[in-house]
Amino acid sequence: MKAIKILERVLTTVPIMFGVAVVVFFFIRLTPGDPVDIMLGRGGVVSQTEIEQLRHQFHLDEPLGVQLWYFLRDAARGNLGYSYIRNKPVAELLAERLPATIELTVGSLLVSLVIAVPIGIVSAIRQNSLLDRASMAGAFLGISMPGFWLGIILILFFAVHLQWLPAQGRLSLDLHLQDITGLHVLDSLLSGNTRALRDCLGHLVLPSITLGAGVAAIVARVLRSSMLEVLRSDYVKLARAKGATEWHVVMKHALRNAAIPTVTVVGLQVGVLLGGNMIVESVFSWPGLGRLVVDAIFNRDFPLIQGAVMVYAITFVLTNLAVDILYTYVNPKITL
């Protein structure tokens, strides 16, 4: 029965993806600038014949309705098109950059959970204490700080002033790492390259903290609020009256039930981390999807923008589905 429900939820994503594809297709064509002019502008003087040939090659001389039909037809076949500027299939470009974004997302999520979960629990247990007020003030600060500003501050302090950590990239230029999965940390573990592992982790620290700080602030506040509500419930009072230790009450009764709304927030933030890290990737020269999309926007590379947004949309949809499925395990009373 659960498998059927999951299949139904997956099928409901089809009209969502169709709507996203249509909206993205038309909106990116409202941006000023002609991709053909950008492509040919790099090569000096060109003739009108060359311009018309290039427009015909990419179907830019067709009406928008026809262009949309070509895009939807190819997307249904798994073909996201061909990049105007990079002269490579969009799917190949996205596959090359996706591991870097996934690695940064996982690092940021780990940083945020390591910070947020203890703060949320302790703040709820010691409500209105000095520690609670300081933690919530820090959470407000984390939510308010723009990621690019925090990233620049971290670079200036840890990379420029102290010279403890690298400021840009995923791996030092003098190191070679065997490409197995595209995930540098995992590849270094699989190949037993400890030097590359230390270098990869060092490059990952600053961008992960930059992205994870805002997520940690949100998760900490949500977990604290949920914990406070659960700690006042009757079954928690009953557990204490039966003589259960405070640790048992907090970890088994309170945290497990407070985790339900927190899981929702964490799941949504995973989608945000995957799709909303363009500026942070640019600040740290991180070769992920974010930088690729930023370059594509400036170059009016329509197929690459469309393909990347489709990947982001699929990520959000699948993340929400995964959260809903996880709900059923955290709380068996909830069904899909």
Stockholm file with secondary structure:
# STOCKHOLM 1.0

chainA/1-336         MKAIKILERVLTTVPIMFGVAVVVFFFIRLTPGDPVDIMLGRGGVVSQTEIEQLRHQFHLDEPLGVQLWYFLRDAARGNLGYSYIRNKPVAELLAERLPATIELTVGSLLVSLVIAVPIGIVSAIRQNSLLDRASMAGAFLGISMPGFWLGIILILFFAVHLQWLPAQGRLSLDLHLQDITGLHVLDSLLSGNTRALRDCLGHLVLPSITLGAGVAAIVARVLRSSMLEVLRSDYVKLARAKGATEWHVVMKHALRNAAIPTVTVVGLQVGVLLGGNMIVESVFSWPGLGRLVVDAIFNRDFPLIQGAVMVYAITFVLTNLAVDILYTYVNPKITL
#=GR chainA/1-336 SS CHHHHHHHHHHHHHHHHHHHHHHHHHHHTTSSSCHHHHHHHTTSCCCHHHHHHHHHHTTTTSCHHHHHHHHHHHHHTTCCCBCTTTCSBHHHHHHHHHHHHHHHHHHHHHHHHHHHHHHHHHHHHTTTSHHHHHHHHHHHHHHHSCHHHHHHHHIIIIIIISCCSCCSSSSCTTCCCCCSSSCHHHHHHHHTCHHHHHHHHHHHHHHHHHHHHHHHHHHHHHHHHHHHHHHTSHHHHHHHHTTCCHHHIIIIIIHHHHHHHHHHHHHHHHHHHHHSCHHHHHHTTCCSHHHHHHHHHHTTCHHHHHHHHHHHHHHHHHHHHHHHHHHHHHCTTCCC
#=GC SS_cons         CHHHHHHHHHHHHHHHHHHHHHHHHHHHTTSSSCHHHHHHHTTSCCCHHHHHHHHHHTTTTSCHHHHHHHHHHHHHTTCCCBCTTTCSBHHHHHHHHHHHHHHHHHHHHHHHHHHHHHHHHHHHHTTTSHHHHHHHHHHHHHHHSCHHHHHHHHIIIIIIISCCSCCSSSSCTTCCCCCSSSCHHHHHHHHTCHHHHHHHHHHHHHHHHHHHHHHHHHHHHHHHHHHHHHHTSHHHHHHHHTTCCHHHIIIIIIHHHHHHHHHHHHHHHHHHHHHSCHHHHHHTTCCSHHHHHHHHHHTTCHHHHHHHHHHHHHHHHHHHHHHHHHHHHHCTTCCC
//
